[in-house]
Amino acid sequence: MKLSPEIFTLLKGTASFAAKKKAAVYVVGGFLRDMLLKREKENPDIDFSIAQGAIRFGRQLSRELSCGYVVLDKEHGCCRLVKKIDGSLCTLDFTDFRGPSLEDDLLHRDFTINAMAAELNTVLGSRCLDGGLIDPFGARHDLGRKLIRMVNPKAFQEDPLRMLRAFSLACTFGFKIHPQTLRCIRATAPKLSRVSFERIREELFKILESPQAGVSLTQMDRLKLLPVAFPEIAMMRGVRQGPYHHLDVWKHSLETVRQLDMLLQQLRRNKDVKEYLDEAITSTRKRRGLLKLGALLHDIGKPKALRRRDGKTIFHGHERVGVGFTRQISRRLRLSNDETQALERMVMWHLRPGYLADNAQISSRAKFRYFRDTQKEGASVLLLSLADQRATCGPLTTRESRLQHEKACLQLIKEYFRRQKEASPARLINGDQLMRSLKIPPSPLVGRILLQIEELQAIGKVKNAQQALAAARKIEKEMSALTRKRR
């Protein structure tokens, strides 16, 4: 892979500074891996190793290159430089050797495909990596075999997060994890509890955003990796469902993620869906990963809501119970408010598309209320519902009901994107006009009336301010009468 002019200039400046300081600087790890795979990243990150003095070197270099600078780990001699290049952020991490020599340093890295190095000038040279790659553990060989293999048996003891990183790298590159590495993960899995939830979250979302999330989560579950992030899994295991289902609650949840992977693959050429899923909810996480997390959690309320009635298994209200568990998990993973609200809407409304699909014709009022309640997650809930239905193959599930459900959901997805492209109609009346006309004080009643007027406007029942005010008077009388009756 040829270096971009911007990255070349940045590395050239680093090499010139290193020559001036008479320091041997090595490029290590992922940047070299990506060069060999001819893979470019939107926000490049480059790791460097220096025998010693990396923090001082990085601090001085940051002034030379006009970069941002932060110490990441004073004890292990690690710092980071950040440079903005054409709207992208490039990070340069400098670290002291993790042993007396470069080979010892590489021995302490996570996987063979990241345990290689090259002198900085070799990377800049016209021959690129030809003959200049320092590869003591067979990185190039494992790249060719598409294999994730730990460098040494203590890799996961040194940093248990590497167990998740094995899966995130496998998902990112479409590689397989070496059997011995999988056995070591199984033996070391309990140590993942030593890792901060912020770090767990970042690797987890890399897995969720990949096309192989469902398969990877299932494999991670077999290795006992998931309970650290989701201890609620324990209560979902073995909870049998009704005759519409063929799997217990937890296996159904994993299957829903797998079905969602396949559904999104089928819809990959749909421009609206792709742009929607690629929308950044935070600077590092997209809606795609959040939707798959919603799929994993959509039935999390079922065990607590489980009731037996007349020989039937029912989970009435499990979506509301699930919202509470979802909020708890969001706090644990330190998700943003926007991510938490989006997840809660997915869990809360995941049954609604099924109810709508039960009707031969979905009314304008029902559509309005669906999109009003789900808001930005209108398409997410529909995609989740499709995957949920495909993951349900019990003896009472019929082909006719499945086809009807799919047709309704796909039509509503189209309508969601059509509505997003249309300008929202201006309100016919506002709160001040409503209070003056009805002679009522500011109160929650005003908001409730305005919501009903908005609904009537959306379905074409009121078309001007005069009709809106007339409807408001009627609504206010009905609400007041209902309040008096309750008293």
C-alpha positions as CSV (number, residue, x, y, z in Angstrom):
1,M,0.0,0.0,0.0
2,K,1.4,3.4,-1.0
3,L,1.4,6.0,1.8
4,S,-0.8,9.0,1.3
5,P,1.1,12.3,0.9
6,E,-0.2,13.5,4.2
7,I,0.9,10.4,6.2
8,F,4.2,10.4,4.3
9,T,4.9,14.0,5.3
10,L,4.0,13.2,8.9
11,L,6.3,10.2,9.0
12,K,9.0,12.1,7.2
13,G,8.9,14.8,9.9
14,T,9.1,12.1,12.6
15,A,12.1,10.5,10.9
16,S,13.9,13.8,10.5
17,F,13.4,14.6,14.2
18,A,14.5,11.1,15.2
19,A,17.7,11.5,13.1
20,K,18.4,14.8,14.8
21,K,17.9,13.2,18.2
22,K,19.9,10.1,17.1
23,A,17.0,7.9,18.2
24,A,16.1,4.5,16.6
25,V,12.4,4.6,16.0
26,Y,10.4,1.5,14.9
27,V,6.9,1.4,13.4
28,V,5.2,-1.6,15.0
29,G,1.9,-3.4,14.9
30,G,-1.4,-2.5,13.2
31,F,-0.1,0.1,10.7
32,L,2.3,-2.4,9.2
33,R,-0.4,-5.1,9.2
34,D,-2.7,-2.7,7.3
35,M,0.0,-1.8,4.8
36,L,0.5,-5.5,4.0
37,L,-3.3,-5.9,3.7
38,K,-3.5,-2.8,1.5
39,R,-6.1,-1.4,3.9
40,E,-6.6,2.3,4.6
41,K,-8.3,3.6,7.7
42,E,-10.5,6.7,7.9
43,N,-8.6,7.9,11.0
44,P,-5.1,6.3,10.9
45,D,-3.3,5.3,14.0
46,I,0.4,4.5,14.0
47,D,2.4,2.8,16.8
48,F,6.1,3.4,17.4
49,S,8.5,1.7,19.7
50,I,11.7,3.3,21.1
51,A,14.2,1.7,23.4
52,Q,13.6,4.3,26.1
53,G,12.5,7.9,26.6
54,A,9.3,7.7,24.5
55,I,7.4,10.2,26.6
56,R,10.1,12.9,26.3
57,F,10.6,12.1,22.6
58,G,6.9,12.4,21.9
59,R,6.5,15.7,23.9
60,Q,9.4,17.3,21.9
61,L,8.1,15.9,18.6
62,S,4.6,17.3,19.3
63,R,6.0,20.8,19.3
64,E,8.0,20.1,16.1
65,L,4.9,18.8,14.2
66,S,2.3,21.1,15.9
67,C,0.4,18.1,17.3
68,G,-1.8,17.6,20.3
69,Y,0.0,15.6,23.1
70,V,-1.1,13.5,26.0
71,V,0.7,11.0,28.3
72,L,-1.2,7.7,28.2
73,D,0.8,5.6,30.7
74,K,3.7,7.2,32.6
75,E,4.7,3.9,34.3
76,H,5.2,2.1,31.0
77,G,6.4,5.1,29.0
78,C,3.6,5.7,26.6
79,C,2.3,8.9,25.0
80,R,0.0,9.9,22.1
81,L,0.2,12.7,19.5
82,V,-2.8,13.7,17.6
83,K,-2.8,15.5,14.2
84,K,-5.8,16.7,12.2
85,I,-5.3,15.9,8.5
86,D,-8.1,16.9,6.0
87,G,-10.9,16.3,8.5
88,S,-9.4,13.0,9.8
89,L,-7.5,12.5,13.0
90,C,-4.2,10.7,12.8
91,T,-2.8,9.4,16.1
92,L,0.8,8.6,16.8
93,D,1.6,6.5,19.8
94,F,5.1,6.2,21.2
95,T,6.0,3.5,23.7
96,D,9.2,2.3,25.4
97,F,10.3,-1.2,24.6
98,R,8.5,-3.7,26.9
99,G,11.7,-5.6,27.3
100,P,15.4,-5.2,26.8
101,S,15.2,-5.6,23.0
102,L,12.8,-5.0,20.1
103,E,12.1,-8.7,19.9
104,D,11.2,-8.8,23.6
105,D,8.9,-5.9,23.0
106,L,7.2,-7.7,20.1
107,L,6.9,-10.8,22.3
108,H,4.6,-8.8,24.7
109,R,2.2,-7.8,21.9
110,D,-1.3,-9.4,21.5
111,F,-1.3,-11.4,18.3
112,T,1.2,-12.4,15.7
113,I,-0.3,-10.2,13.0
114,N,0.5,-7.2,15.2
115,A,3.9,-8.4,16.4
116,M,6.1,-7.1,13.6
117,A,8.2,-4.0,13.2
118,A,10.1,-2.0,10.7
119,E,12.6,0.9,11.0
120,L,10.8,4.2,10.2
121,N,13.1,4.9,7.3
122,T,12.3,1.4,5.8
123,V,8.6,2.3,5.8
124,L,9.4,5.6,4.1
125,G,11.7,4.0,1.6
126,S,10.8,3.3,-2.0
127,R,11.0,-0.5,-1.4
128,C,8.5,-0.1,1.4
129,L,8.5,-3.2,3.5
130,D,10.4,-5.4,1.0
131,G,13.1,-7.2,3.0
132,G,12.9,-4.7,5.9
133,L,10.2,-6.3,7.9
134,I,11.2,-7.6,11.4
135,D,8.9,-10.6,11.8
136,P,10.1,-13.0,14.5
137,F,6.7,-14.7,15.1
138,G,5.4,-15.3,11.6
139,A,3.0,-12.3,11.2
140,R,3.2,-12.4,7.5
141,H,2.6,-16.1,7.4
142,D,-0.5,-15.7,9.6
143,L,-1.8,-12.9,7.5
144,G,-1.7,-15.1,4.5
145,R,-3.5,-17.8,6.4
146,K,-6.1,-15.3,7.7
147,L,-5.4,-16.4,11.3
148,I,-5.6,-14.7,14.7
149,R,-2.9,-16.3,16.9
150,M,-1.6,-15.1,20.3
151,V,2.1,-14.4,20.5
152,N,2.7,-16.0,23.8
153,P,0.8,-18.0,26.4
154,K,0.7,-15.0,28.8
155,A,-0.9,-12.7,26.3
156,F,-4.4,-12.7,28.0
157,Q,-2.9,-12.6,31.5
158,E,-1.1,-9.4,30.6
159,D,-4.2,-7.7,29.2
160,P,-7.5,-9.7,29.4
161,L,-9.1,-7.3,26.9
162,R,-7.1,-9.0,24.3
163,M,-9.7,-11.9,24.5
164,L,-12.3,-9.5,23.0
165,R,-9.8,-8.0,20.6
166,A,-9.3,-11.5,19.1
167,F,-12.9,-11.5,18.1
168,S,-13.0,-7.8,17.0
169,L,-9.9,-8.4,14.7
170,A,-11.5,-11.6,13.4
171,C,-14.7,-9.7,12.6
172,T,-12.8,-6.8,11.0
173,F,-10.6,-8.8,8.7
174,G,-12.8,-12.0,8.2
175,F,-10.1,-14.1,9.9
176,K,-10.4,-17.2,12.1
177,I,-9.0,-17.5,15.6
178,H,-6.4,-20.3,16.1
179,P,-7.8,-23.3,18.1
180,Q,-5.0,-23.0,20.8
181,T,-5.9,-19.3,21.2
182,L,-9.6,-20.2,21.7
183,R,-8.6,-22.7,24.3
184,C,-6.6,-20.1,26.1
185,I,-9.5,-17.6,26.0
186,R,-11.8,-20.2,27.6
187,A,-9.4,-20.8,30.4
188,T,-8.7,-17.1,31.0
189,A,-12.3,-15.7,30.4
190,P,-13.0,-14.9,34.1
191,K,-10.1,-12.4,34.1
192,L,-12.1,-10.2,31.8
193,S,-13.8,-8.8,34.9
194,R,-10.5,-6.9,35.6
195,V,-11.0,-4.7,32.5
196,S,-12.9,-1.4,32.6
197,F,-16.3,-1.3,31.0
198,E,-15.2,1.5,28.7
199,R,-12.6,-0.7,27.1
200,I,-15.0,-3.6,26.9
201,R,-17.5,-1.4,25.2
202,E,-15.1,-0.3,22.5
203,E,-14.2,-3.8,21.4
204,L,-17.8,-5.0,21.7
205,F,-19.0,-2.3,19.3
206,K,-16.3,-3.3,16.8
207,I,-17.8,-6.8,16.9
208,L,-21.4,-5.5,16.7
209,E,-20.7,-3.3,13.7
210,S,-19.3,-6.2,11.7
211,P,-21.4,-8.5,9.4
212,Q,-20.5,-11.5,11.6
213,A,-21.7,-10.2,14.9
214,G,-24.2,-13.0,15.5
215,V,-21.8,-15.8,14.8
216,S,-19.1,-14.1,16.9
217,L,-21.4,-13.4,19.9
218,T,-22.5,-17.1,19.8
219,Q,-18.8,-18.2,19.9
220,M,-18.0,-15.7,22.6
221,D,-20.9,-17.0,24.7
222,R,-19.6,-20.6,24.4
223,L,-16.3,-19.3,25.8
224,K,-18.0,-17.6,28.7
225,L,-16.9,-14.1,27.7
226,L,-20.3,-12.3,27.6
227,P,-21.5,-12.6,31.2
228,V,-19.0,-9.9,32.3
229,A,-20.7,-7.3,30.2
230,F,-24.1,-8.9,30.5
231,P,-24.6,-10.8,33.7
232,E,-28.4,-10.7,33.0
233,I,-27.7,-13.5,30.5
234,A,-27.9,-16.0,33.3
235,M,-31.6,-15.4,33.9
236,M,-32.4,-15.7,30.2
237,R,-30.8,-19.1,29.7
238,G,-33.2,-22.1,29.6
239,V,-36.4,-19.9,29.7
240,R,-38.7,-21.7,27.3
241,Q,-41.2,-19.7,25.3
242,G,-44.5,-20.5,23.7
243,P,-45.3,-22.6,20.7
244,Y,-44.4,-19.8,18.3
245,H,-40.8,-20.1,19.4
246,H,-38.3,-23.0,18.9
247,L,-35.5,-21.5,21.1
248,D,-35.2,-20.4,24.7
249,V,-35.0,-16.6,25.4
250,W,-31.2,-16.3,25.3
251,K,-30.7,-18.5,22.2
252,H,-33.5,-16.6,20.5
253,S,-31.7,-13.3,21.2
254,L,-28.5,-14.6,19.7
255,E,-30.3,-15.9,16.7
256,T,-32.0,-12.5,16.3
257,V,-28.6,-10.9,15.9
258,R,-27.6,-13.5,13.4
259,Q,-30.8,-13.0,11.4
260,L,-30.2,-9.2,11.5
261,D,-26.7,-9.7,10.1
262,M,-28.2,-11.6,7.2
263,L,-31.0,-9.0,6.7
264,L,-28.6,-6.1,6.6
265,Q,-26.5,-8.0,4.0
266,Q,-29.7,-8.4,1.9
267,L,-30.3,-4.6,2.2
268,R,-26.7,-3.5,1.7
269,R,-27.6,-1.8,-1.6
270,N,-30.4,0.2,-0.1
271,K,-28.9,3.7,0.1
272,D,-31.3,5.0,2.7
273,V,-30.8,2.0,5.0
274,K,-27.0,2.1,4.6
275,E,-26.8,5.8,5.4
276,Y,-29.1,5.4,8.3
277,L,-27.1,2.6,9.8
278,D,-23.8,4.4,9.2
279,E,-24.9,7.4,11.1
280,A,-22.5,8.2,13.9
281,I,-24.4,8.3,17.3
282,T,-21.1,9.2,19.0
283,S,-17.7,10.0,17.5
284,T,-16.7,6.3,17.5
285,R,-19.9,4.4,17.4
286,K,-22.6,4.0,14.7
287,R,-26.3,3.2,14.7
288,R,-25.5,-0.2,13.1
289,G,-23.8,-1.5,16.2
290,L,-26.4,0.0,18.5
291,L,-29.2,-1.8,16.5
292,K,-27.5,-5.1,17.0
293,L,-27.1,-4.5,20.7
294,G,-30.9,-3.7,20.7
295,A,-31.5,-7.0,19.0
296,L,-29.4,-8.8,21.7
297,L,-31.4,-7.1,24.5
298,H,-34.9,-6.9,23.0
299,D,-36.3,-9.8,25.1
300,I,-34.2,-9.2,28.2
301,G,-37.4,-8.4,30.2
302,K,-39.0,-11.8,29.5
303,P,-37.6,-13.9,32.5
304,K,-38.9,-11.3,35.0
305,A,-42.3,-10.9,33.2
306,L,-42.8,-14.7,32.8
307,R,-46.2,-16.0,34.0
308,R,-48.1,-19.3,33.5
309,R,-51.8,-18.9,32.9
310,D,-54.2,-21.7,31.9
311,G,-51.3,-23.9,30.8
312,K,-49.9,-21.1,28.6
313,T,-46.6,-19.2,28.9
314,I,-47.0,-15.4,28.7
315,F,-44.6,-12.5,29.0
316,H,-47.1,-9.6,29.3
317,G,-45.3,-6.3,29.7
318,H,-41.8,-7.7,29.1
319,E,-40.9,-4.8,26.9
320,R,-41.4,-2.3,29.8
321,V,-39.4,-4.6,32.1
322,G,-36.7,-4.8,29.4
323,V,-36.4,-1.0,29.3
324,G,-35.2,-1.0,32.9
325,F,-32.6,-3.7,32.3
326,T,-31.5,-1.8,29.1
327,R,-31.0,1.4,31.1
328,Q,-28.9,-0.6,33.7
329,I,-26.7,-2.1,30.9
330,S,-26.3,1.3,29.2
331,R,-25.0,2.8,32.5
332,R,-22.6,-0.1,32.9
333,L,-21.2,0.3,29.4
334,R,-21.0,4.1,29.8
335,L,-23.2,4.7,26.8
336,S,-24.2,8.3,25.9
337,N,-27.7,9.6,26.6
338,D,-28.6,9.4,22.9
339,E,-27.5,5.8,22.7
340,T,-29.4,4.9,25.9
341,Q,-32.6,6.5,24.6
342,A,-32.3,4.8,21.2
343,L,-31.8,1.4,22.9
344,E,-34.8,2.0,25.2
345,R,-37.0,2.8,22.2
346,M,-35.9,-0.3,20.4
347,V,-36.7,-2.5,23.4
348,M,-39.9,-0.7,24.3
349,W,-41.5,-0.7,20.8
350,H,-40.1,-3.9,19.3
351,L,-43.6,-5.6,19.4
352,R,-45.4,-2.7,17.7
353,P,-44.6,-3.7,14.1
354,G,-46.0,-7.2,14.7
355,Y,-49.3,-5.7,16.0
356,L,-49.5,-3.4,13.0
357,A,-48.8,-6.3,10.6
358,D,-51.8,-8.1,12.1
359,N,-54.1,-5.7,10.2
360,A,-54.8,-6.1,6.5
361,Q,-54.5,-2.3,6.1
362,I,-52.6,-0.1,8.5
363,S,-54.5,3.1,9.2
364,S,-52.9,6.5,8.9
365,R,-53.5,7.1,12.6
366,A,-51.7,3.9,13.5
367,K,-48.7,4.9,11.3
368,F,-48.6,8.4,12.8
369,R,-48.5,7.0,16.3
370,Y,-45.9,4.5,15.5
371,F,-43.5,7.0,14.0
372,R,-44.3,9.5,16.8
373,D,-43.4,7.0,19.5
374,T,-40.3,5.5,17.9
375,Q,-39.0,8.8,16.5
376,K,-35.5,8.4,15.0
377,E,-35.6,4.7,15.8
378,G,-38.6,4.1,13.5
379,A,-36.5,2.2,11.0
380,S,-34.3,0.5,13.7
381,V,-37.4,-1.0,15.3
382,L,-38.7,-2.3,12.0
383,L,-35.4,-3.9,11.1
384,L,-35.3,-5.5,14.6
385,S,-38.8,-6.7,14.2
386,L,-38.0,-8.4,10.9
387,A,-35.0,-10.2,12.4
388,D,-37.0,-11.1,15.5
389,Q,-39.7,-12.7,13.3
390,R,-37.1,-14.6,11.2
391,A,-35.6,-16.0,14.5
392,T,-39.0,-17.4,15.5
393,C,-39.7,-20.8,14.0
394,G,-42.0,-22.6,16.4
395,P,-44.8,-25.0,15.3
396,L,-47.5,-22.2,15.3
397,T,-45.5,-19.9,13.1
398,T,-47.0,-19.9,9.6
399,R,-45.6,-18.9,6.3
400,E,-48.6,-16.6,5.7
401,S,-48.1,-14.7,8.9
402,R,-44.4,-14.3,8.2
403,L,-44.9,-13.0,4.7
404,Q,-47.6,-10.5,5.9
405,H,-45.2,-9.3,8.7
406,E,-42.3,-8.9,6.2
407,K,-44.5,-7.0,3.7
408,A,-45.8,-4.6,6.4
409,C,-42.3,-3.9,7.9
410,L,-40.7,-3.3,4.5
411,Q,-43.5,-0.9,3.5
412,L,-43.1,1.0,6.8
413,I,-39.3,1.2,6.3
414,K,-39.9,2.9,2.9
415,E,-42.4,5.2,4.5
416,Y,-40.0,6.1,7.4
417,F,-37.4,7.3,4.9
418,R,-40.0,9.1,2.8
419,R,-41.2,11.0,5.9
420,Q,-37.6,11.9,6.8
421,K,-37.1,13.6,3.4
422,E,-40.3,15.6,3.8
423,A,-40.5,18.9,5.7
424,S,-42.6,18.6,8.8
425,P,-45.9,20.6,8.5
426,A,-46.2,23.8,10.5
427,R,-48.3,23.6,13.6
428,L,-51.8,25.0,13.0
429,I,-52.0,26.4,16.5
430,N,-49.5,26.9,19.3
431,G,-49.8,26.7,23.1
432,D,-50.4,30.5,23.6
433,Q,-53.3,30.5,21.1
434,L,-54.7,27.4,22.7
435,M,-54.6,28.8,26.2
436,R,-56.2,32.2,25.1
437,S,-59.0,30.5,23.1
438,L,-59.9,27.9,25.8
439,K,-59.1,30.2,28.7
440,I,-56.9,27.5,30.4
441,P,-53.7,28.1,32.4
442,P,-50.3,26.6,31.5
443,S,-50.4,22.9,32.4
444,P,-49.6,19.4,31.0
445,L,-53.1,19.5,29.6
446,V,-52.0,22.0,27.0
447,G,-49.3,19.6,25.7
448,R,-51.7,16.7,25.6
449,I,-54.2,18.7,23.5
450,L,-51.5,19.9,21.1
451,L,-50.3,16.3,20.6
452,Q,-53.9,15.2,19.7
453,I,-54.2,18.2,17.3
454,E,-50.9,17.2,15.7
455,E,-52.3,13.7,15.1
456,L,-55.5,15.0,13.6
457,Q,-53.5,17.2,11.3
458,A,-51.3,14.4,10.2
459,I,-54.2,12.2,9.2
460,G,-56.0,15.0,7.5
461,K,-58.9,15.5,10.0
462,V,-58.0,19.2,10.6
463,K,-56.6,21.4,7.9
464,N,-56.6,25.0,9.3
465,A,-56.4,26.9,12.6
466,Q,-60.2,27.3,12.9
467,Q,-60.7,23.5,12.6
468,A,-57.8,22.9,15.0
469,L,-59.3,25.2,17.7
470,A,-62.7,23.6,17.3
471,A,-61.2,20.2,17.8
472,A,-59.2,21.5,20.8
473,R,-62.4,22.6,22.5
474,K,-63.9,19.2,22.0
475,I,-60.8,17.4,23.3
476,E,-60.6,19.7,26.3
477,K,-64.2,19.0,27.3
478,E,-63.7,15.2,26.9
479,M,-60.5,15.3,29.1
480,S,-62.2,17.5,31.7
481,A,-65.2,15.1,31.9
482,L,-62.9,12.1,32.2
483,T,-61.0,13.8,35.0
484,R,-64.2,14.6,36.9
485,K,-65.4,11.0,36.5
486,R,-62.2,9.6,38.0
487,R,-62.6,11.9,41.0
